Amino acid sequence: MAMQQIAPVAVKVTAHWRTGAPTAVAFEGIVRKVTKVLALRREYGAYRAESGPRTLWELETEDAALVLSFSRRSGAWSIEAFDDAWRTLPFASTAEVPGGLLSHA
């Protein structure tokens, strides 16, 4: 499955109170429940100075897969990439990074 990388788009995320794992993702009234966490990557030493350390979550939702990031410095969640099932969402057509494809292993 190919993930389409985009410029980060801010979203609201509901997370588990103890583990911090995302349980739902909301964007402009669209809410999707997280069904499975596929991968987790913590970037403690490899990050840009202006963004600070972050955590990347690769998730499956009810209808698509996506990559979320959580910035520790700002406390903000954003979508970094998604699969083709979310191509119809409002941010998908305007936020694409040229040549940005991530392949799911």
N, CA, C and O of each residue as an XYZ file, in Angstrom:
420
protein
N       0.843     -1.161      0.000
C       0.000      0.000      0.000
C       0.894      1.232      0.000
O       1.872      1.291      0.745
N       0.566      2.208     -0.826
C       1.364      3.430     -0.909
C       0.722      4.531     -0.091
O      -0.490      4.740     -0.144
N       1.542      5.226      0.660
C       1.078      6.351      1.460
C       1.459      7.630      0.728
O       2.601      7.776      0.295
N       0.516      8.558      0.584
C       0.761      9.833     -0.066
C       1.197     10.839      0.984
O       0.412     11.197      1.862
N       2.440     11.300      0.904
C       2.958     12.264      1.870
C       2.397     13.640      1.553
O       2.313     14.023      0.386
N       2.010     14.388      2.585
C       1.457     15.726      2.412
C       2.144     16.687      3.363
O       2.836     16.273      4.294
N       1.944     17.981      3.120
C       2.388     18.974      4.097
C       1.522     18.763      5.334
O       0.322     18.529      5.198
N       2.089     18.838      6.531
C       1.315     18.541      7.749
C       0.038     19.371      7.858
O       0.037     20.583      7.640
N      -1.053     18.678      8.203
C      -2.364     19.302      8.379
C      -2.800     19.072      9.817
O      -2.834     17.933     10.282
N      -3.133     20.148     10.524
C      -3.529     20.039     11.927
C      -4.866     19.321     12.062
O      -5.810     19.602     11.323
N      -4.939     18.394     13.008
C      -6.161     17.648     13.293
C      -6.346     17.551     14.803
O      -5.412     17.778     15.572
N      -7.565     17.210     15.212
C      -7.821     16.940     16.625
C      -7.789     15.438     16.819
O      -8.364     14.686     16.032
N      -7.117     15.009     17.866
C      -6.967     13.584     18.134
C      -7.415     13.294     19.560
O      -7.067     14.011     20.498
N      -8.192     12.228     19.699
C      -8.545     11.730     21.015
C      -7.588     10.590     21.310
O      -7.448      9.667     20.508
N      -6.927     10.653     22.463
C      -5.922      9.649     22.799
C      -6.311      8.912     24.072
O      -7.053      9.428     24.908
N      -5.795      7.697     24.202
C      -6.011      6.902     25.408
C      -5.389      7.635     26.585
O      -4.273      8.142     26.465
N      -6.071      7.704     27.708
C      -5.631      8.506     28.839
C      -4.321      8.034     29.452
O      -3.580      8.840     30.015
N      -4.022      6.733     29.353
C      -2.819      6.220     30.000
C      -1.664      6.028     29.017
O      -0.528      6.395     29.316
N      -1.947      5.459     27.857
C      -0.875      5.137     26.910
C      -0.565      6.271     25.938
O       0.539      6.337     25.398
N      -1.522      7.158     25.713
C      -1.324      8.239     24.753
C      -1.568      7.821     23.318
O      -1.403      8.633     22.408
N      -1.959      6.566     23.088
C      -2.218      6.082     21.731
C      -3.496      6.712     21.182
O      -4.504      6.777     21.885
N      -3.462      7.173     19.937
C      -4.657      7.781     19.341
C      -5.813      6.778     19.265
O      -5.616      5.614     18.918
N      -7.018      7.248     19.593
C      -8.212      6.407     19.492
C      -9.196      6.931     18.451
O     -10.031      6.176     17.953
N      -9.106      8.229     18.117
C      -9.965      8.821     17.088
C      -9.284     10.056     16.505
O      -8.533     10.750     17.190
N      -9.564     10.317     15.224
C      -8.994     11.455     14.514
C     -10.150     12.279     13.965
O     -11.064     11.727     13.354
N     -10.123     13.610     14.176
C     -11.189     14.491     13.699
C     -10.605     15.640     12.890
O      -9.598     16.237     13.270
N     -11.260     15.944     11.757
C     -10.849     17.054     10.899
C     -12.101     17.654     10.272
O     -12.792     16.976      9.512
N     -12.402     18.902     10.572
C     -13.546     19.624     10.019
C     -14.829     18.800     10.063
O     -15.512     18.665      9.048
N     -15.155     18.256     11.212
C     -16.387     17.509     11.373
C     -16.334     16.055     10.942
O     -17.303     15.324     11.145
N     -15.233     15.615     10.354
C     -15.068     14.224      9.942
C     -14.328     13.506     11.066
O     -13.219     13.901     11.427
N     -14.925     12.466     11.617
C     -14.313     11.726     12.720
C     -14.138     10.277     12.296
O     -15.073      9.651     11.796
N     -12.933      9.743     12.497
C     -12.645      8.340     12.197
C     -12.045      7.688     13.425
O     -11.132      8.238     14.042
N     -12.554      6.517     13.784
C     -12.004      5.761     14.909
C     -10.764      5.004     14.454
O     -10.707      4.493     13.336
N      -9.784      4.943     15.328
C      -8.566      4.190     15.052
C      -8.838      2.729     15.388
O      -9.272      2.408     16.494
N      -8.578      1.842     14.419
C      -8.823      0.422     14.636
C      -7.556     -0.346     14.976
O      -7.612     -1.392     15.623
N      -6.396      0.179     14.534
C      -5.143     -0.548     14.766
C      -3.952      0.388     14.668
O      -3.902      1.244     13.785
N      -2.996      0.229     15.566
C      -1.724      0.946     15.491
C      -0.745      0.032     14.751
O      -0.435     -1.061     15.225
N      -0.262      0.478     13.594
C       0.645     -0.331     12.777
C       2.105     -0.142     13.166
O       2.880     -1.099     13.168
N       2.481      1.093     13.495
C       3.883      1.366     13.842
C       3.965      2.620     14.698
O       3.080      3.475     14.664
N       5.039      2.713     15.460
C       5.296      3.853     16.323
C       6.767      4.216     16.193
O       7.637      3.349     16.265
N       7.039      5.503     16.002
C       8.430      5.954     15.891
C       8.607      7.209     16.731
O       7.925      8.211     16.513
N       9.507      7.154     17.677
C       9.808      8.319     18.515
C      11.096      8.958     18.015
O      12.134      8.301     17.933
N      11.023     10.232     17.684
C      12.187     10.968     17.190
C      12.710     11.870     18.302
O      12.260     13.005     18.455
N      13.654     11.362     19.068
C      14.235     12.138     20.157
C      15.477     12.900     19.711
O      15.743     13.994     20.208
N      16.234     12.337     18.782
C      17.478     12.975     18.375
C      17.491     13.422     16.935
O      18.382     14.169     16.532
N      16.511     12.980     16.137
C      16.488     13.327     14.718
C      15.256     14.181     14.440
O      14.204     13.668     14.061
N      15.401     15.494     14.634
C      14.290     16.400     14.390
C      14.821     17.780     14.076
O      15.959     18.113     14.407
N      13.983     18.581     13.432
C      14.360     19.958     13.142
C      14.252     20.784     14.418
O      13.373     20.542     15.245
N      15.127     21.741     14.574
C      15.169     22.546     15.801
C      13.864     23.295     16.041
O      13.436     23.426     17.188
N      13.227     23.786     14.988
C      12.002     24.569     15.176
C      10.791     23.706     15.553
O       9.823     24.210     16.123
N      10.845     22.409     15.235
C       9.686     21.558     15.543
C       9.860     20.759     16.832
O       8.873     20.386     17.465
N      11.083     20.497     17.220
C      11.328     19.739     18.443
C      11.077     18.252     18.272
O      10.726     17.807     17.179
N      11.252     17.474     19.341
C      11.030     16.031     19.244
C       9.567     15.726     18.926
O       8.672     16.466     19.333
N       9.331     14.646     18.206
C       7.972     14.266     17.862
C       7.822     12.755     17.846
O       8.806     12.015     17.835
N       6.590     12.319     17.846
C       6.264     10.904     17.770
C       5.405     10.690     16.529
O       4.424     11.403     16.318
N       5.771      9.712     15.714
C       4.991      9.368     14.516
C       4.205      8.097     14.778
O       4.759      7.111     15.264
N       2.928      8.112     14.462
C       2.047      6.968     14.613
C       1.535      6.573     13.239
O       0.938      7.402     12.552
N       1.748      5.336     12.819
C       1.121      4.829     11.606
C      -0.095      4.027     12.050
O       0.022      3.072     12.818
N      -1.271      4.430     11.553
C      -2.527      3.901     12.055
C      -3.430      3.403     10.947
O      -3.313      3.817      9.793
N      -4.331      2.508     11.312
C      -5.451      2.143     10.456
C      -6.697      2.721     11.097
O      -6.899      2.586     12.304
N      -7.538      3.366     10.293
C      -8.824      3.839     10.777
C      -9.900      2.956     10.168
O      -9.599      1.934      9.552
N     -11.147      3.351     10.339
C     -12.262      2.568      9.819
C     -12.190      2.378      8.307
O     -12.636      1.354      7.790
N     -11.632      3.357      7.596
C     -11.643      3.291      6.134
C     -10.314      3.597      5.447
O     -10.249      3.576      4.217
N      -9.269      3.878      6.193
C      -7.995      4.232      5.566
C      -6.844      4.059      6.549
O      -7.044      3.827      7.741
N      -5.635      4.179      6.010
C      -4.425      4.175      6.836
C      -3.811      5.566      6.750
O      -3.909      6.230      5.718
N      -3.179      6.005      7.834
C      -2.566      7.323      7.830
C      -1.405      7.377      8.802
O      -1.238      6.501      9.650
N      -0.604      8.427      8.660
C       0.525      8.674      9.555
C       0.244      9.984     10.277
O       0.082     11.030      9.650
N       0.187      9.912     11.606
C      -0.011     11.090     12.450
C       1.290     11.428     13.145
O       2.093     10.544     13.442
N       1.498     12.701     13.402
C       2.654     13.097     14.204
C       2.169     13.919     15.394
O       1.199     14.671     15.298
N       2.865     13.757     16.514
C       2.601     14.545     17.714
C       3.878     15.294     18.057
O       4.911     14.684     18.336
N       3.802     16.610     18.033
C       4.955     17.452     18.359
C       4.973     17.720     19.852
O       4.017     18.274     20.394
N       6.044     17.336     20.519
C       6.146     17.553     21.958
C       6.282     19.030     22.302
O       5.801     19.476     23.344
N       6.927     19.776     21.438
C       7.143     21.196     21.736
C       5.836     21.978     21.721
O       5.585     22.779     22.622
N       5.000     21.756     20.710
C       3.754     22.517     20.597
C       2.543     21.767     21.140
O       1.506     22.375     21.402
N       2.665     20.451     21.312
C       1.536     19.657     21.770
C       0.475     19.466     20.699
O      -0.673     19.155     21.015
N       0.844     19.649     19.439
C      -0.105     19.586     18.330
C      -0.014     18.261     17.572
O       1.066     17.692     17.421
N      -1.159     17.785     17.101
C      -1.242     16.595     16.253
C      -1.410     17.046     14.812
O      -2.060     18.058     14.549
N      -0.828     16.299     13.870
C      -1.023     16.598     12.451
C      -0.931     15.323     11.627
O      -0.286     14.350     12.018
N      -1.599     15.355     10.465
C      -1.517     14.246      9.517
C      -0.322     14.495      8.618
O      -0.196     15.574      8.039
N       0.556     13.512      8.493
C       1.753     13.616      7.652
C       1.571     12.896      6.312
O       2.119     13.318      5.294
N       0.801     11.809      6.324
C       0.593     11.014      5.112
C      -0.686     10.199      5.271
O      -1.145      9.954      6.387
N      -1.254      9.783      4.141
C      -2.452      8.957      4.154
C      -2.480      8.102      2.899
O      -1.781      8.395      1.929
N      -3.289      7.044      2.912
C      -3.397      6.235      1.710
C      -4.482      6.803      0.800
O      -5.151      7.772      1.157
N      -4.653      6.208     -0.356
C      -5.546      6.745     -1.381
C      -7.015      6.791     -0.980
O      -7.794      7.500     -1.616
N      -7.411      6.066      0.044
C      -8.810      6.068      0.469
C      -9.239      7.445      0.985
O     -10.430      7.759      0.968
N      -8.307      8.258      1.435
C      -8.652      9.587      1.949
C      -8.465     10.679      0.903
O      -8.505     11.862      1.240
N      -8.267     10.314     -0.337
C      -8.032     11.267     -1.415
C      -9.172     12.281     -1.551
O      -8.949     13.375     -2.070
N     -10.387     11.948     -1.100
C     -11.544     12.832     -1.258
C     -11.670     13.881     -0.157
O     -12.509     14.776     -0.262
N     -10.866     13.793      0.883
C     -10.962     14.761      1.975
C     -10.474     16.142      1.540
O      -9.636     16.241      0.643
N     -10.982     17.207      2.157
C     -10.666     18.569      1.716
C      -9.183     18.907      1.674
O      -8.755     19.621      0.767
N      -8.375     18.418      2.629
C      -6.962     18.784      2.654
C      -6.131     18.010      1.646
O      -4.997     18.400      1.370
N      -6.655     16.929      1.089
C      -5.865     16.032      0.244
C      -5.410     16.683     -1.055
O      -4.293     16.425     -1.502
N      -6.224     17.503     -1.665
C      -5.862     18.062     -2.963
C      -4.926     19.257     -2.858
O      -4.203     19.548     -3.810
N      -4.919     19.955     -1.731
C      -4.130     21.185     -1.626
C      -2.813     21.020     -0.895
O      -1.941     21.882     -1.009
N      -2.643     19.952     -0.159
C      -1.481     19.849      0.728
C      -0.420     18.862      0.272
O       0.479     18.530      1.044
N      -0.502     18.393     -0.948
C       0.413     17.354     -1.408
C       1.843     17.862     -1.558
O       2.069     18.966     -2.053
N       2.789     17.062     -1.133
C       4.196     17.371     -1.293
C       4.649     16.751     -2.612
O       4.447     15.554     -2.812
N       5.257     17.523     -3.525
C       5.657     16.959     -4.809
C       6.613     15.787     -4.666
O       7.625     15.881     -3.972
N       6.289     14.695     -5.319
C       7.150     13.521     -5.310
C       7.160     12.784     -4.001
O       8.034     11.946     -3.784
N       6.225     13.060     -3.118
C       6.249     12.435     -1.797
C       5.438     11.156     -1.737
O       4.209     11.203     -1.687
N       6.099     10.034     -1.742
C       5.434      8.736     -1.578
C       6.142      7.955     -0.502
O       7.367      7.837     -0.511
N       5.384      7.429      0.413
C       5.927      6.556      1.435
C       5.378      5.170      1.172
O       4.183      5.026      0.917
N       6.198      4.162      1.226
C       5.696      2.814      0.994
C       5.640      2.062      2.303
O       6.587      2.074      3.089
N       4.531      1.415      2.521
C       4.307      0.646      3.744
C       4.990     -0.708      3.605
O       4.750     -1.421      2.631
N       5.824     -1.067      4.548
C       6.552     -2.341      4.469
C       5.729     -3.457      5.037
O       6.176     -4.604      5.057
